[in-house]
Amino acid sequence: MSLDFQQVRQQVAEMGETAPKRIQLLRKKLQDAVGIFQIFASDLDGLQTKVELAIQANQNLRCALPENENLDFRGVLPQMPESITMLAADGSQINPGQQSSMDYCLVNVGAIQMTYGQTTPPITKVETKLLFDDQVYTSSGRITEGLVALMRDLSERELLAVMAQEVEPPMITLTDGPLELWGIRDGDLNPREFDKRFEKYLDALHKLKQCGASTAGYIDRPRSDLLIRTLEIATLPIDQMDKAGRSYRPFLGVKDVDLFHPLLEPGDRSAIFGIQNSSRDKYKNGLALHFFYLNVGRDKDHSYLVRVEIPAWVADDDGMVDNLQAVLVQQCQILGTRPYPYLIHRSHEVAVVTMEEKRQVENMIDLEMHRRGLYIDGSSHKQAAKGLPGRTRM
């Protein structure tokens, strides 16, 4: 037994005891946030002025940037385009392990392409990169899981950029998760090395822009509060803007989707907002990141809100936004009662690395080393125990 259930049971009881008060407090916070939302729904100039003042006081501020559409804008579901190509990519990896016989890691990216209005079967592509020797070290030391994940995210965009160059628009490229490339933990990578990879990421976005692709990141079950943070700024007096995003969080715990659940019917999208963050100035020339919320639910009784991140060149093109909205809603209907874009799901199936495949990779490495007369010390006893039959997941 790995858990002390007696301790857990006591803590669960405490959790249940405080739950009613917590729920009541969140409802009050949401009610107050909705009130501010309604006050500024059409007063975009007033809200933008306050956000600009807050940014001057806190350059690291993270919030939503209202732009051209009212806060309560509701974009109804457009018609599906007659013909459009979709490309989706996902990645998987074997992380560096302290207990393995050899020092290596692996990044595997899978992509799938299909065209609406054509009968040709989907095209799949896989790119696998094994990292070894000096490749598993940086100036900060041995490569980390965070850095491998960063390399995976970059590889997904680079593969899509390569495939998109062979496709005539209109087209949509999709990845699971945010478009925003997050920095990794301190010590994982020095700033110069991170910036080098960040430039490659921006280059991949530029290539997608040049190809005329509607590029998007799909966030399932979003818990972000970017717009909530903006509404908090709206309640601050002008002379207290230095508190924005810091100590002043009156709506803490409320999520953006709480605002939009009553507003968006199935198929509807919200207004498009910009993203204010510390790296905003690096996304130039049409790459500035934006987002909107989309109800991909089947009907009124089964609403399901997701967040969609897009770059500025997509946000500024009504046709691209309409195509993206229509295709995402259609894709989410394919898997039935659990809405999720079918093509992203398929790209995950193409990319995933199983535990058995990991074993096969390590067997290949061991055999190759033995073939060359090199003796490789086996995996640790700890790793051998972890690899006992019955374990299938990485």
MOMOKA-V464807 format. One record per backbone hydrogen bond with DSSP energy under -0.5 kcal/mol. NH is the residue of the N-H (numbers start at 0). CO is the residue of the C=O. E is the energy in kcal/mol with one decimal. If there is no record, write none. Layout:
nh: [NH | NH]
co: [CO | CO]
e: [E | E]
This chain:
nh: [4 | 6 | 7 | 8 | 9 | 10 | 11 | 12 | 13 | 14 | 15 | 16 | 17 | 18 | 19 | 21 | 22 | 23 | 24 | 25 | 26 | 27 | 28 | 29 | 30 | 31 | 32 | 33 | 34 | 35 | 36 | 37 | 38 | 39 | 40 | 43 | 46 | 47 | 48 | 49 | 50 | 51 | 52 | 53 | 54 | 55 | 56 | 57 | 60 | 62 | 63 | 64 | 65 | 66 | 70 | 72 | 74 | 75 | 83 | 84 | 85 | 86 | 87 | 88 | 89 | 91 | 93 | 94 | 99 | 103 | 104 | 105 | 106 | 107 | 108 | 109 | 110 | 111 | 112 | 113 | 115 | 117 | 122 | 124 | 126 | 128 | 130 | 130 | 132 | 134 | 135 | 136 | 137 | 140 | 142 | 147 | 148 | 149 | 150 | 151 | 152 | 153 | 154 | 155 | 156 | 157 | 158 | 159 | 160 | 161 | 162 | 163 | 164 | 164 | 165 | 166 | 170 | 171 | 172 | 173 | 174 | 175 | 176 | 181 | 187 | 188 | 193 | 194 | 195 | 196 | 197 | 198 | 199 | 200 | 201 | 202 | 203 | 204 | 205 | 206 | 207 | 208 | 209 | 210 | 211 | 212 | 213 | 214 | 215 | 216 | 217 | 218 | 218 | 219 | 228 | 229 | 230 | 231 | 232 | 233 | 234 | 234 | 235 | 239 | 240 | 242 | 243 | 244 | 245 | 247 | 248 | 251 | 253 | 255 | 257 | 258 | 258 | 259 | 260 | 262 | 263 | 264 | 266 | 267 | 268 | 269 | 272 | 273 | 274 | 275 | 275 | 276 | 279 | 281 | 282 | 282 | 283 | 286 | 289 | 290 | 291 | 293 | 294 | 295 | 295 | 297 | 301 | 302 | 305 | 306 | 307 | 308 | 309 | 310 | 311 | 312 | 313 | 314 | 315 | 316 | 317 | 320 | 321 | 322 | 323 | 324 | 325 | 326 | 327 | 328 | 329 | 330 | 331 | 332 | 332 | 333 | 333 | 334 | 335 | 337 | 338 | 341 | 344 | 345 | 346 | 347 | 348 | 349 | 350 | 351 | 353 | 354 | 357 | 358 | 359 | 360 | 361 | 362 | 363 | 364 | 365 | 366 | 367 | 368 | 369 | 370 | 371 | 372 | 373 | 375 | 376 | 379 | 383 | 384 | 385 | 386 | 387 | 390 | 391]
co: [2 | 3 | 3 | 4 | 5 | 6 | 7 | 8 | 9 | 10 | 11 | 12 | 13 | 14 | 15 | 17 | 18 | 19 | 20 | 21 | 22 | 23 | 24 | 25 | 26 | 27 | 28 | 29 | 30 | 31 | 32 | 33 | 34 | 35 | 37 | 41 | 42 | 43 | 44 | 45 | 46 | 47 | 48 | 49 | 50 | 51 | 52 | 53 | 57 | 275 | 225 | 273 | 63 | 271 | 40 | 69 | 268 | 73 | 115 | 169 | 113 | 171 | 111 | 173 | 109 | 107 | 105 | 92 | 96 | 101 | 130 | 93 | 128 | 91 | 126 | 89 | 124 | 87 | 122 | 85 | 83 | 114 | 112 | 110 | 108 | 106 | 104 | 128 | 102 | 131 | 132 | 133 | 140 | 137 | 135 | 143 | 144 | 145 | 146 | 147 | 148 | 149 | 150 | 151 | 152 | 153 | 154 | 155 | 156 | 157 | 158 | 159 | 160 | 161 | 162 | 163 | 211 | 84 | 213 | 86 | 215 | 88 | 217 | 179 | 184 | 184 | 189 | 190 | 191 | 192 | 193 | 194 | 195 | 196 | 197 | 198 | 199 | 200 | 201 | 202 | 203 | 204 | 205 | 206 | 208 | 207 | 170 | 212 | 172 | 308 | 174 | 216 | 306 | 217 | 224 | 225 | 226 | 227 | 228 | 229 | 230 | 231 | 232 | 236 | 237 | 239 | 240 | 247 | 242 | 242 | 246 | 248 | 250 | 223 | 254 | 254 | 255 | 255 | 256 | 259 | 259 | 262 | 294 | 264 | 74 | 292 | 290 | 64 | 288 | 62 | 273 | 274 | 276 | 278 | 278 | 279 | 281 | 283 | 309 | 272 | 307 | 305 | 267 | 293 | 303 | 301 | 298 | 299 | 293 | 218 | 291 | 216 | 289 | 214 | 287 | 285 | 310 | 310 | 311 | 313 | 315 | 316 | 317 | 318 | 319 | 320 | 321 | 322 | 323 | 324 | 325 | 326 | 327 | 328 | 329 | 329 | 330 | 330 | 332 | 334 | 336 | 330 | 340 | 341 | 342 | 343 | 344 | 345 | 346 | 347 | 351 | 391 | 353 | 354 | 355 | 356 | 357 | 358 | 359 | 360 | 361 | 362 | 363 | 364 | 365 | 366 | 367 | 369 | 368 | 373 | 374 | 98 | 379 | 380 | 381 | 382 | 384 | 387 | 389]
e: [-1.1 | -0.6 | -2.1 | -2.7 | -1.6 | -2.1 | -2.7 | -2.0 | -1.9 | -2.2 | -2.6 | -2.1 | -1.8 | -1.0 | -0.6 | -2.3 | -3.0 | -2.4 | -2.2 | -2.3 | -2.2 | -1.8 | -2.4 | -2.7 | -2.4 | -2.2 | -2.5 | -2.7 | -1.7 | -1.8 | -2.6 | -2.4 | -1.8 | -2.2 | -0.6 | -1.2 | -1.9 | -3.0 | -2.2 | -1.6 | -2.3 | -2.4 | -1.9 | -2.1 | -2.3 | -1.9 | -1.4 | -1.6 | -1.8 | -1.6 | -1.8 | -2.7 | -0.6 | -0.5 | -2.1 | -2.1 | -2.7 | -0.8 | -0.6 | -1.9 | -3.5 | -2.8 | -2.1 | -2.0 | -2.4 | -2.9 | -2.4 | -0.6 | -0.7 | -1.0 | -1.7 | -2.2 | -2.3 | -3.0 | -2.6 | -2.7 | -2.8 | -2.2 | -2.7 | -2.3 | -2.9 | -1.2 | -2.7 | -2.5 | -2.7 | -2.6 | -3.0 | -0.5 | -0.6 | -2.1 | -1.6 | -1.6 | -3.4 | -1.6 | -3.1 | -2.1 | -2.3 | -1.9 | -2.5 | -2.2 | -2.4 | -2.2 | -2.4 | -2.0 | -1.6 | -2.3 | -2.4 | -2.0 | -2.4 | -1.9 | -2.4 | -2.7 | -1.0 | -0.5 | -1.6 | -1.7 | -0.6 | -2.5 | -1.7 | -2.9 | -1.3 | -0.6 | -3.3 | -0.8 | -2.3 | -0.5 | -2.3 | -2.9 | -1.7 | -1.7 | -2.6 | -2.3 | -1.4 | -2.0 | -2.4 | -2.2 | -2.0 | -1.9 | -2.5 | -2.1 | -1.9 | -2.3 | -2.5 | -1.5 | -1.4 | -2.3 | -2.7 | -1.1 | -2.2 | -2.3 | -2.6 | -0.6 | -2.9 | -0.7 | -2.4 | -1.3 | -2.3 | -1.9 | -1.8 | -1.7 | -0.8 | -0.9 | -1.5 | -2.0 | -1.0 | -2.0 | -1.5 | -0.6 | -2.2 | -1.5 | -1.0 | -1.5 | -2.3 | -2.2 | -0.9 | -0.6 | -1.6 | -1.2 | -1.9 | -0.5 | -2.5 | -0.5 | -3.3 | -2.6 | -2.1 | -2.6 | -2.7 | -2.8 | -1.9 | -2.8 | -0.6 | -0.6 | -1.6 | -1.6 | -0.6 | -1.3 | -1.4 | -0.7 | -2.9 | -2.4 | -1.8 | -2.5 | -2.6 | -0.9 | -2.7 | -0.9 | -1.7 | -0.6 | -2.4 | -2.0 | -2.9 | -2.6 | -2.0 | -0.6 | -1.0 | -2.1 | -1.1 | -2.2 | -2.4 | -1.7 | -0.6 | -2.2 | -2.6 | -2.4 | -2.4 | -2.7 | -2.6 | -2.6 | -2.5 | -2.0 | -2.1 | -2.9 | -2.2 | -0.6 | -1.0 | -0.5 | -1.0 | -0.5 | -1.2 | -0.9 | -0.6 | -0.7 | -2.0 | -2.3 | -2.2 | -2.0 | -1.8 | -1.9 | -1.8 | -2.4 | -0.6 | -1.6 | -1.9 | -2.2 | -2.1 | -2.4 | -2.3 | -2.3 | -2.4 | -2.2 | -2.4 | -2.7 | -2.2 | -2.4 | -2.4 | -2.4 | -1.3 | -1.8 | -3.0 | -0.6 | -0.5 | -2.0 | -2.4 | -2.1 | -1.7 | -1.8 | -1.3 | -1.3 | -0.6]
